[in-house]
Amino acid sequence: MRDIAGYYTWRVPGASPLILTDPENPARERYLRRFADEEGGVFLGRFYEKYRGQSPDQALEIMLRGIRPTPLRVAVIYRSVRPKADMEAFSIFLKQHVPEALLRSVDLESLYVKYGPAKFSLSGRGYVAHVHPLVLWLLAYREQHPGATLSEVFTQSKTEMQEVYQWLFHPTRWEAQNKRIRILFEEDAFREIGKAWRRLGYPFVGLVPSYATAIGVSGDTPKALAELTGILINGGLLYPDLAISELDFAQHTPMESVLAARAGAGQRLLAPEIAALVRQQMSGAVENGTGRRAYRAFVLPSGAVIPVAGKTGTGDNRFKVFAPGGKLSGDRVVNRTATFVFMIGDRFYGTVTAFLPGERGSDYKFTSALAVQILKDLSPQLMPLIENVKVAGTH
């Protein structure tokens, strides 16, 4: 997948290796501003969801639970979120949220004046308070606009998102800049890869640059997998799906009319050689691999064996949370899946999927062998259909 992404990277309009080496290249700043908008938007989206439905007081309480409440931090947070609050409200708030022992030697009036929002930049206040600067901006904006939508928040925060990332624009941050620009190069490359995948039946709008995508765990639906298999079995051609092949109106009357579907021309999506190579590998997966249970599953009355090709996949899908240093701190089962995408002869293809939603998936240990066995068990029901159709490649 890294090689594929590299192939597409420099074919994206405007992308060039010179952007990473030339400090005067105007595209550098465009990429960095785009990165600030994208990553800032990710953080804002998370904060918006975290505080959705909370009153202003509830939002402040939730925010303070995540920090060690020193007089300085609480003062900066309160003055940032409620800049128009008077000295009396400020004092009451600090006395409620900071341990009394820490306030004995503190001049509250001095804190109120010194850490007003006009005295420090948004980034500076976030640094002093040990919180992300954009959460300070968001809670302050929600105080004035309690019904603000996420779209409105994104629109109104453009200036603040750029301000928060000003550290990244400094000339001494060359390596940090190049790292972010490479991230955007990869995003653009995967956008192009996604376009190519969608032509082959990939059912989603976006394709995430991730390890999961690289090994094929990309959220393909059973229908999309079956459609891709149809392209392979047809030598790289995509034919339109037909749910109805013929309509017969007013049967056995003088007005009888029969409408038949006109065969559509196939659209070339893969070279025949590539399709043949993939079919060969899928045949190997059944003859000598994880799909072995389907080997000789379909036999004609004459004794001829209809060849089966396929690919298996097992999904033990979990939501994992990692602590600093990479230590696993949480592990929640999302679901468990087992899939077998198959071809029968040169005419039939499809997908078998076993799916167990929710945390109950942790109680089961089935693999893709279950999906293969299901197809094998269905062979007596499928054989009458297959026998009525000329199947090439029997042996």
C-alpha positions in Angstrom: 0.0 0.0 0.0 2.9 2.3 0.7 4.1 1.8 -2.9 0.6 2.5 -4.3 0.3 5.7 -2.2 3.7 6.8 -3.4 2.6 6.2 -7.0 -0.3 8.5 -6.6 1.4 11.1 -4.4 3.2 13.0 -7.2 0.2 12.7 -9.6 -2.0 14.9 -7.5 -2.2 18.4 -9.1 0.1 20.8 -7.3 2.1 18.2 -5.4 5.8 18.3 -5.9 8.9 17.0 -4.0 10.3 20.6 -4.3 7.7 21.7 -1.7 9.6 19.7 0.9 13.0 21.2 0.1 12.5 24.8 -1.0 11.7 27.2 1.9 10.5 29.8 -0.6 8.0 27.6 -2.3 4.6 29.4 -1.8 2.8 26.0 -1.6 4.4 25.3 1.8 2.3 27.9 3.5 -0.9 26.8 1.7 -0.3 23.2 2.9 0.4 24.4 6.5 -2.7 26.5 6.6 -4.7 23.6 5.3 -3.2 21.4 8.0 -4.1 23.9 10.7 -7.7 24.0 9.5 -8.0 20.2 9.3 -6.4 19.3 12.6 -8.0 22.2 14.4 -11.3 21.1 13.0 -10.8 17.6 14.4 -10.2 18.9 17.9 -13.1 21.3 17.7 -15.4 18.5 16.6 -14.3 16.3 19.6 -14.8 19.2 22.0 -18.2 20.0 20.5 -19.4 16.4 21.0 -18.0 16.3 24.5 -19.9 19.4 25.6 -23.0 18.9 23.5 -26.2 19.3 25.5 -24.4 20.7 28.6 -25.3 24.0 30.2 -22.5 26.6 30.5 -22.0 25.7 34.2 -22.0 22.0 33.4 -19.4 22.5 30.6 -17.1 24.3 33.0 -17.4 21.6 35.6 -16.6 18.9 33.1 -13.6 20.8 31.9 -12.2 21.3 35.4 -12.4 17.6 36.2 -9.7 17.0 33.7 -7.0 19.2 35.3 -5.3 19.7 38.6 -7.1 22.8 39.9 -4.4 25.3 40.8 -5.4 29.0 41.3 -3.5 30.0 38.1 -5.1 27.4 35.9 -8.7 27.9 37.1 -8.3 31.7 36.9 -7.1 31.5 33.2 -9.9 29.1 32.3 -12.6 31.2 34.0 -11.4 34.5 32.6 -11.1 33.0 29.1 -14.6 31.4 29.1 -16.3 34.3 30.9 -14.3 37.4 30.1 -17.1 39.8 31.1 -17.6 38.2 34.6 -16.9 40.7 37.4 -14.5 40.3 40.3 -17.1 39.0 42.7 -18.2 36.1 40.4 -14.5 35.3 39.7 -13.7 35.1 43.4 -16.7 32.9 44.2 -15.8 30.5 41.4 -12.2 30.1 42.5 -13.2 29.5 46.1 -15.6 26.8 44.9 -13.1 25.0 42.7 -9.6 25.5 44.2 -8.6 23.9 47.5 -8.6 26.5 50.3 -5.0 25.7 51.3 -3.9 26.8 47.8 -5.8 30.2 48.0 -4.4 31.4 51.3 -1.4 33.2 49.8 -3.1 34.2 46.6 -4.3 37.7 45.7 -7.4 37.0 43.8 -7.8 40.6 42.5 -4.3 40.4 41.1 -5.1 37.1 39.4 -8.3 38.6 37.9 -6.5 41.6 36.4 -3.3 39.9 35.3 -4.9 37.0 33.5 -7.6 38.7 31.6 -8.1 37.3 28.1 -6.7 40.5 26.5 -3.3 40.0 28.3 -2.4 36.7 26.5 -2.9 35.1 23.2 -5.3 32.1 22.9 -2.3 29.7 22.6 -0.7 31.3 25.6 -3.8 30.9 27.8 -4.1 27.3 26.7 -0.5 26.7 27.7 -0.8 28.3 31.1 -4.1 26.4 31.8 -2.7 23.1 30.5 -5.7 22.7 28.1 -6.1 22.8 24.4 -6.6 26.5 23.4 -9.6 25.7 21.1 -11.6 24.3 24.0 -11.3 27.7 25.7 -12.5 29.4 22.6 -15.4 26.9 22.1 -16.7 27.2 25.6 -16.5 31.0 25.5 -18.3 31.0 22.1 -21.0 28.7 23.5 -21.6 31.1 26.4 -22.6 33.8 23.9 -24.2 31.4 21.3 -25.7 28.5 23.2 -27.5 27.1 20.2 -24.5 27.2 17.9 -24.3 24.3 15.4 -21.0 22.5 14.6 -21.0 24.0 11.2 -21.3 27.5 12.7 -18.5 26.7 15.1 -16.2 25.7 12.2 -17.1 28.8 10.3 -16.5 31.2 13.2 -13.2 29.6 14.4 -11.2 30.0 11.2 -9.0 32.8 12.6 -8.5 31.1 16.0 -7.5 27.8 14.4 -4.8 29.6 12.4 -3.7 31.5 15.5 -3.3 28.3 17.5 -1.0 26.8 14.9 1.3 29.8 14.5 4.1 28.0 16.2 4.2 25.6 13.2 4.9 28.5 10.8 8.2 29.5 12.4 11.2 28.9 10.2 12.9 26.8 12.9 10.1 24.3 12.7 11.2 22.9 9.3 11.0 19.2 10.2 7.7 19.6 11.9 6.4 21.4 8.9 7.6 18.7 6.5 6.0 16.0 8.6 2.6 17.8 8.4 3.0 18.4 4.6 3.7 14.7 4.1 0.6 13.8 6.0 -1.4 16.0 3.5 0.4 14.5 0.6 -0.7 11.0 1.8 -4.3 12.2 2.4 -4.4 13.5 -1.2 -2.9 10.2 -2.5 -5.5 8.2 -0.7 -8.2 10.4 -2.1 -7.1 9.4 -5.6 -6.8 5.7 -4.5 -10.3 6.0 -3.2 -11.6 7.1 -6.6 -10.0 4.1 -8.2 -11.4 1.8 -5.6 -14.9 3.2 -6.0 -14.8 2.3 -9.7 -14.4 -1.3 -8.5 -17.3 -1.2 -6.1 -15.9 0.3 -2.9 -19.0 1.7 -1.3 -17.8 4.6 0.8 -17.0 8.2 0.0 -13.7 8.4 1.8 -10.7 6.1 2.2 -8.7 6.6 5.4 -4.9 6.5 5.3 -4.3 3.7 7.8 -2.8 0.4 8.6 -6.3 -1.1 8.5 -6.8 0.1 4.9 -3.4 -1.3 3.9 -4.3 -4.8 4.9 -7.7 -4.6 3.4 -9.9 -3.9 6.5 -11.7 -1.0 4.8 -15.3 -1.5 5.6 -16.4 -3.2 2.3 -20.0 -4.3 2.3 -20.9 -7.8 1.2 -22.6 -6.3 -1.9 -19.4 -4.4 -2.8 -17.2 -7.5 -2.4 -19.6 -9.5 -4.5 -19.5 -6.8 -7.2 -15.7 -6.8 -7.2 -15.8 -10.6 -7.6 -18.1 -10.2 -10.6 -15.6 -7.9 -12.2 -12.9 -10.5 -11.7 -15.0 -13.4 -13.0 -15.8 -11.4 -16.1 -12.2 -10.8 -17.0 -12.1 -7.2 -15.6 -15.4 -6.0 -17.1 -18.2 -4.5 -15.0 -21.7 -5.3 -16.2 -24.8 -3.6 -15.0 -26.9 -5.4 -12.3 -30.3 -6.6 -13.5 -32.9 -7.4 -10.9 -35.6 -8.1 -13.5 -34.7 -9.6 -16.9 -38.2 -9.7 -18.4 -41.7 -8.3 -17.9 -44.8 -9.9 -19.4 -48.0 -7.7 -19.5 -51.5 -8.9 -20.3 -50.4 -12.5 -20.8 -52.7 -14.7 -23.0 -54.6 -11.6 -24.3 -54.5 -9.8 -27.7 -52.7 -7.0 -25.9 -49.9 -9.1 -24.5 -46.6 -7.2 -24.4 -43.2 -8.7 -23.4 -40.4 -6.3 -22.4 -36.9 -7.8 -22.1 -33.8 -6.2 -20.7 -31.3 -5.3 -23.3 -27.8 -6.6 -22.5 -25.5 -3.7 -21.6 -21.9 -3.4 -22.7 -19.3 -4.2 -20.1 -17.1 -1.4 -18.8 -13.4 -2.2 -18.7 -12.1 -1.6 -15.1 -9.2 -4.1 -14.9 -6.8 -5.5 -17.4 -7.7 -9.1 -18.3 -4.3 -10.2 -17.1 -4.8 -8.7 -13.7 -8.3 -10.3 -13.3 -6.9 -13.7 -14.3 -4.0 -13.4 -11.8 -6.4 -12.6 -9.0 -8.7 -15.5 -9.9 -5.7 -17.8 -9.9 -4.8 -16.7 -6.4 -8.4 -17.1 -5.2 -8.4 -20.6 -6.6 -5.3 -21.4 -4.6 -7.0 -20.1 -1.5 -9.7 -22.8 -1.9 -7.5 -25.6 -3.1 -4.7 -25.2 -0.6 -5.6 -22.3 1.8 -8.2 -21.0 4.2 -11.1 -21.7 1.9 -10.3 -25.5 1.7 -13.8 -26.5 2.9 -15.3 -25.3 -0.3 -13.0 -27.6 -2.4 -15.1 -30.1 -4.4 -18.3 -28.6 -2.8 -20.1 -28.5 -6.2 -20.1 -31.7 -8.2 -22.3 -32.4 -11.3 -24.2 -35.7 -11.6 -21.6 -36.7 -14.2 -19.0 -36.5 -11.6 -17.4 -33.3 -13.0 -16.2 -30.9 -10.3 -17.1 -27.3 -10.7 -14.1 -25.2 -9.6 -14.6 -22.8 -6.7 -12.3 -19.8 -6.0 -12.5 -17.5 -3.1 -11.0 -15.3 -0.4 -11.7 -15.4 3.3 -11.6 -12.7 6.0 -12.1 -12.7 9.7 -12.9 -9.5 11.7 -12.3 -9.3 15.5 -13.3 -5.6 15.5 -12.3 -3.7 18.7 -12.1 -0.2 19.9 -8.8 0.2 21.7 -7.6 3.1 23.8 -3.9 3.6 24.4 -2.2 5.6 27.2 1.0 7.6 26.8 3.9 5.4 25.8 1.6 3.1 23.8 0.3 1.1 26.7 -3.2 -0.4 26.1 -5.6 1.2 28.6 -9.0 0.1 27.2 -10.3 -2.6 24.9 -14.0 -2.8 23.9 -15.4 -5.3 21.4 -17.4 -3.7 18.6 -18.4 -6.8 16.6 -17.2 -10.0 15.0 -17.4 -10.9 11.4 -16.4 -13.8 9.1 -16.6 -13.5 5.3 -16.1 -15.7 2.3 -16.3 -14.0 -1.2 -16.4 -16.7 -3.9 -16.7 -17.7 -7.5 -18.4 -20.9 -8.7 -17.2 -21.8 -12.2 -17.3 -18.9 -14.7 -20.9 -17.8 -14.0 -21.8 -17.6 -10.3 -20.3 -15.4 -7.6 -21.3 -13.9 -4.2 -20.5 -13.3 -0.6 -21.3 -15.1 2.6 -20.9 -13.1 5.8 -21.5 -14.1 9.4 -22.0 -11.0 11.6 -22.4 -10.7 15.3 -23.0 -7.0 16.4 -22.0 -5.5 19.8 -20.0 -6.7 22.7 -21.5 -10.2 22.4 -18.9 -10.8 19.8 -16.4 -11.4 22.6 -18.3 -14.6 23.5 -17.6 -16.2 20.1 -14.4 -17.3 18.4 -15.6 -18.2 14.9 -13.4 -17.5 12.0 -13.9 -17.2 8.2 -14.1 -21.0 8.1 -17.7 -20.6 9.3 -18.6 -18.6 6.2 -16.9 -21.2 4.0 -18.8 -24.0 5.7 -22.1 -22.1 5.2 -21.5 -22.0 1.4 -20.7 -25.7 1.4 -23.8 -26.5 3.4 -25.9 -24.5 0.8 -24.5 -26.4 -2.1 -27.5 -28.9 -2.4 -29.8 -25.9 -2.6 -27.6 -24.2 -5.2 -26.9 -27.1 -7.4 -30.2 -27.2 -9.3 -29.6 -23.6 -10.4 -26.0 -24.3 -11.4 -26.9 -27.5 -13.3 -29.3 -25.6 -15.6 -26.5 -23.2 -16.7 -23.5 -24.3 -18.8 -20.5 -23.9 -16.5 -17.1 -23.8 -18.1 -14.0 -25.1 -16.5 -15.5 -28.3 -14.9 -13.1 -31.1 -14.4 
